[in-house]
Structures are given as C-alpha cells and as structure tokens.
Amino acid sequence: MGLKPRLQGTVSDRRLTARTRSTADAAYSGCGELVTSFDYPPLTTLHRVWSWEKFTVANPSLERMAHHEAGHVVLLEWMGLESPRAVAAAEAGLTYLPENSTPPAAPSDPTGELTAMAAAMFHAGLMAELLHAGAPWHGPIHRLQDDHLRAEALLSEVFGAHATGAHAFAQRVALHVLASRWVRVQEVAAQLVASGVWVPAS
C-alpha cells in the first residue's frame, strides 16, 4: 500500500495550547480541534510493550459519536474501500462495511504491518474522538467496546493476545490518517450531527 509519507494536519479555527513536560514529550490540552500531524509509526514499535491507557467520557454526546463514526468512514476510504453508510445518536452509532468490500488477505505479511494497518479501521472511531476532544495520546488506549474486541481478534492471530505494541501501532496509523484528513472527518461528522445518517454520494 505504500502509505508512509508524512502527511500534514489541517489547522482548524480553534487552537489547542501546547505545554512541554520535557523536551521529548509535549501534551496538548483544550476542547478544540486538531492543530498537529502524526507521523506514520515505525515498524520497530510493533512489538514494543506499552502500558494500557484509558480514555473515558462522562456523558453521551451526539457530536462525539458523530466524530467516532466519521473516523471509521474516513479510515475505510483511505484504505481504498468505498465510503460506507453510518448512523449516529448520542448513545450509539454504527458504520456499515459495504458489501463485498472486505480487503483481501495479504499474500505475505512477515512484519505484521498490514494486519496492524487493517486493525486501524477498528481503532479509528476512538482515535477520532481523541482528536476531537483535543486529548493527548500517550499509549494504546483500552476501552472495553466492540471496536476494541474486533481489533484484538484480528491482531491476536499474528501478535498473540493483548499485544500492546500492535494496538499502539494500529492506533497511531489511525491518528496519522485522520489528522491528515481532518476536514473530511468534520464533513462526515457534521452530516451525522445534522441528520443522524451518513450516506455517501452515489
């Protein structure tokens, strides 16, 4: 898929403030939109051991759920699949994979990179929520939900159970893609907020 070039993020009308905790670690805070970009993760991190992080939300929110589903839509588009239908409400949402659009199994994946890239489609919703909230990513986020379980089922076939490095890689791929396509994420999310449904143009 040759998808490793560094893509620039989109600057929105809201800004986040950066505060440096050390020369190697900058955290972003605020309740705005993305103002940075994320590099494609190095393959050497696929087997790194991380501690699980948490990202919790207090109340149901249509806007948050709309960004979640928009993240799935945009990641699937990036993978070359046709734009899927999605629905969102404050308490739940769902993105429908187009029929017969599951990517074929890679003939060879010696590093596990392609498997982790595929798992990024499951983590994309949560990563879109993170970006929308202006929250930092410090390590792989574990949130007990269907998306995480599906990513785990895919990754465990190659990396074993609860491989934090593989989940981290997949989440960072999602951050890389969504940051570079944030305008598209906002477009899909705005339609989901307005009508509760995203139906791609035919």
PyMOL commands that set and color helices and strands:
alter all, ss='L'
color gray80, all
select helices_A, chain A and resi 43-45+62-78+113-133+146-159+164-180+182-195
alter helices_A, ss='H'
color red, helices_A
select strands_A, chain A and resi 17-22+25-29+86-88+93-95+197-198
alter strands_A, ss='S'
color yellow, strands_A
deselect
rebuild
show_as cartoon
